[in-house]
Amino acid sequence: MRVIIDEGRCVGGGRCAVAAPEVFDQRDSDGVVVLLRADPPAEYAEGVRNAVMLCPAAAIELREER
């Protein structure tokens, strides 16, 4: 699994950080998403998928690698 974020699209909603705090955080200055783990382990997959669905700006892309 590979996570890609588009900081320019992020609106600082914070839903990603709530859904998968092991993978996402937010900058204190403006709330923009911070990617903690671009290649998270499989155990975080459900949280990352939820974060992608919950993102109001569609700023998170998930690439499932096989």
Z-matrix of the N, CA and C atoms (Angstrom, degrees):
N
C 1 1.442
C 2 1.521 1 107.82
N 3 1.321 2 114.99 1 135.77
C 4 1.460 3 121.66 2 178.85
C 5 1.521 4 108.25 3 -128.53
N 6 1.327 5 117.02 4 128.68
C 7 1.456 6 122.83 5 -179.33
C 8 1.525 7 108.78 6 -106.58
N 9 1.319 8 115.40 7 132.26
C 10 1.456 9 121.50 8 178.56
C 11 1.524 10 107.19 9 -127.64
N 12 1.326 11 116.15 10 133.88
C 13 1.460 12 119.69 11 178.61
C 14 1.529 13 109.83 12 -118.38
N 15 1.313 14 114.64 13 150.99
C 16 1.453 15 122.39 14 175.07
C 17 1.524 16 106.35 15 -114.42
N 18 1.327 17 116.08 16 95.71
C 19 1.463 18 120.42 17 -176.97
C 20 1.523 19 112.15 18 -59.28
N 21 1.320 20 116.49 19 -30.72
C 22 1.459 21 120.32 20 -179.55
C 23 1.523 22 113.62 21 -65.83
N 24 1.305 23 116.66 22 -25.64
C 25 1.472 24 121.12 23 179.17
C 26 1.526 25 112.51 24 -89.30
N 27 1.320 26 116.88 25 -22.71
C 28 1.466 27 121.78 26 -174.51
C 29 1.529 28 111.14 27 -60.36
N 30 1.331 29 115.12 28 133.62
C 31 1.467 30 121.32 29 178.34
C 32 1.526 31 111.79 30 -107.21
N 33 1.323 32 117.30 31 5.44
C 34 1.460 33 121.06 32 176.04
C 35 1.508 34 114.52 33 73.28
N 36 1.319 35 117.71 34 27.97
C 37 1.463 36 121.13 35 -179.02
C 38 1.524 37 113.70 36 -67.83
N 39 1.321 38 117.43 37 -28.51
C 40 1.460 39 121.67 38 176.11
C 41 1.513 40 115.83 39 80.62
N 42 1.299 41 118.37 40 2.35
C 43 1.466 42 120.26 41 -178.96
C 44 1.523 43 111.36 42 -64.06
N 45 1.322 44 116.86 43 -34.21
C 46 1.465 45 120.28 44 179.43
C 47 1.522 46 111.17 45 -63.97
N 48 1.320 47 116.51 46 -42.56
C 49 1.464 48 121.00 47 -178.86
C 50 1.526 49 111.57 48 -66.55
N 51 1.314 50 116.92 49 -28.45
C 52 1.463 51 120.92 50 176.96
C 53 1.533 52 109.96 51 -77.99
N 54 1.333 53 116.61 52 -41.27
C 55 1.467 54 121.13 53 -177.31
C 56 1.519 55 113.04 54 -71.31
N 57 1.328 56 116.66 55 -35.07
C 58 1.475 57 120.80 56 -176.77
C 59 1.528 58 109.82 57 -146.44
N 60 1.333 59 116.90 58 73.23
C 61 1.473 60 119.90 59 -176.26
C 62 1.530 61 113.93 60 -66.20
N 63 1.312 62 117.50 61 -15.54
C 64 1.462 63 120.95 62 177.48
C 65 1.529 64 110.85 63 -77.83
N 66 1.330 65 116.04 64 -17.08
C 67 1.469 66 121.26 65 -174.67
C 68 1.527 67 111.99 66 -113.13
N 69 1.331 68 117.37 67 -33.08
C 70 1.465 69 121.56 68 -175.31
C 71 1.519 70 111.80 69 -124.01
N 72 1.319 71 114.98 70 148.41
C 73 1.458 72 122.94 71 171.83
C 74 1.527 73 106.11 72 -141.34
N 75 1.328 74 115.94 73 -175.72
C 76 1.453 75 120.61 74 178.26
C 77 1.518 76 109.69 75 -132.68
N 78 1.336 77 115.88 76 144.95
C 79 1.460 78 120.18 77 175.50
C 80 1.519 79 108.77 78 -69.87
N 81 1.315 80 115.78 79 137.98
C 82 1.453 81 120.40 80 179.16
C 83 1.528 82 111.87 81 -65.15
N 84 1.310 83 116.72 82 -33.70
C 85 1.464 84 120.42 83 -173.65
C 86 1.524 85 114.21 84 -69.07
N 87 1.341 86 117.23 85 -37.75
C 88 1.462 87 118.96 86 -175.21
C 89 1.533 88 114.67 87 -141.11
N 90 1.317 89 118.05 88 -0.43
C 91 1.454 90 121.58 89 176.99
C 92 1.510 91 115.35 90 82.09
N 93 1.333 92 117.86 91 0.45
C 94 1.459 93 121.02 92 -179.23
C 95 1.529 94 109.70 93 -65.76
N 96 1.315 95 115.13 94 144.11
C 97 1.463 96 121.92 95 -177.23
C 98 1.534 97 111.56 96 -59.54
N 99 1.321 98 114.59 97 142.86
C 100 1.458 99 123.06 98 173.16
C 101 1.522 100 106.38 99 -120.81
N 102 1.303 101 116.63 100 124.68
C 103 1.458 102 121.54 101 179.73
C 104 1.526 103 108.80 102 -86.90
N 105 1.318 104 116.13 103 115.61
C 106 1.456 105 121.72 104 -179.37
C 107 1.518 106 112.56 105 -85.79
N 108 1.331 107 116.12 106 -31.61
C 109 1.467 108 121.39 107 -177.12
C 110 1.519 109 109.33 108 -143.05
N 111 1.320 110 116.67 109 106.26
C 112 1.460 111 120.33 110 179.69
C 113 1.524 112 111.93 111 -72.55
N 114 1.328 113 116.07 112 -27.25
C 115 1.467 114 121.98 113 179.58
C 116 1.529 115 109.41 114 -122.58
N 117 1.337 116 117.10 115 69.94
C 118 1.464 117 119.24 116 -176.85
C 119 1.527 118 111.93 117 -68.43
N 120 1.329 119 116.50 118 150.24
C 121 1.461 120 119.77 119 177.04
C 122 1.533 121 111.22 120 -67.22
N 123 1.300 122 115.19 121 161.80
C 124 1.466 123 122.14 122 -176.08
C 125 1.523 124 112.90 123 -55.98
N 126 1.292 125 118.22 124 -29.37
C 127 1.469 126 120.58 125 -178.25
C 128 1.533 127 112.70 126 -64.78
N 129 1.337 128 118.10 127 -16.49
C 130 1.461 129 121.66 128 178.36
C 131 1.524 130 112.75 129 -99.55
N 132 1.310 131 117.66 130 2.70
C 133 1.466 132 121.98 131 -173.85
C 134 1.527 133 112.99 132 -57.82
N 135 1.302 134 118.03 133 -45.12
C 136 1.463 135 120.50 134 -178.07
C 137 1.525 136 111.01 135 -62.37
N 138 1.318 137 117.40 136 -44.74
C 139 1.465 138 120.75 137 178.71
C 140 1.511 139 112.45 138 -63.12
N 141 1.336 140 116.65 139 -40.26
C 142 1.464 141 120.51 140 178.71
C 143 1.526 142 110.34 141 -65.73
N 144 1.307 143 117.67 142 -43.54
C 145 1.472 144 120.46 143 178.12
C 146 1.529 145 111.00 144 -61.07
N 147 1.317 146 116.17 145 -40.10
C 148 1.469 147 119.90 146 176.83
C 149 1.525 148 110.58 147 -63.65
N 150 1.320 149 117.08 148 -41.47
C 151 1.460 150 121.25 149 179.22
C 152 1.524 151 110.93 150 -60.81
N 153 1.322 152 116.80 151 -41.67
C 154 1.471 153 121.31 152 178.42
C 155 1.525 154 109.65 153 -60.87
N 156 1.313 155 116.96 154 -45.93
C 157 1.472 156 121.14 155 -178.65
C 158 1.525 157 111.98 156 -67.69
N 159 1.320 158 117.60 157 -35.14
C 160 1.461 159 121.64 158 -175.66
C 161 1.525 160 114.12 159 -82.91
N 162 1.307 161 118.47 160 -16.45
C 163 1.465 162 121.62 161 -176.03
C 164 1.528 163 110.44 162 -64.19
N 165 1.338 164 117.81 163 116.24
C 166 1.462 165 120.47 164 -177.09
C 167 1.530 166 113.55 165 -69.83
N 168 1.320 167 117.14 166 -17.64
C 169 1.469 168 120.66 167 -177.55
C 170 1.527 169 113.01 168 -106.78
N 171 1.317 170 117.07 169 1.60
C 172 1.473 171 122.00 170 -176.76
C 173 1.531 172 110.74 171 52.73
N 174 1.332 173 115.26 172 44.57
C 175 1.466 174 121.58 173 -177.16
C 176 1.522 175 113.25 174 -91.41
N 177 1.337 176 117.23 175 -1.09
C 178 1.465 177 121.23 176 -177.16
C 179 1.519 178 109.25 177 -117.10
N 180 1.304 179 115.60 178 130.18
C 181 1.464 180 121.41 179 176.44
C 182 1.519 181 107.94 180 -117.45
N 183 1.302 182 115.99 181 138.55
C 184 1.457 183 121.89 182 178.29
C 185 1.519 184 108.69 183 -119.13
N 186 1.310 185 115.98 184 126.13
C 187 1.474 186 121.33 185 175.47
C 188 1.513 187 107.73 186 -113.15
N 189 1.285 188 114.46 187 116.13
C 190 1.465 189 120.87 188 178.27
C 191 1.520 190 107.92 189 -81.46
N 192 1.311 191 116.70 190 117.32
C 193 1.465 192 121.07 191 -179.85
C 194 1.515 193 109.57 192 -102.01
N 195 1.308 194 115.37 193 143.68
C 196 1.457 195 120.21 194 -178.50
C 197 1.493 196 111.23 195 -115.72
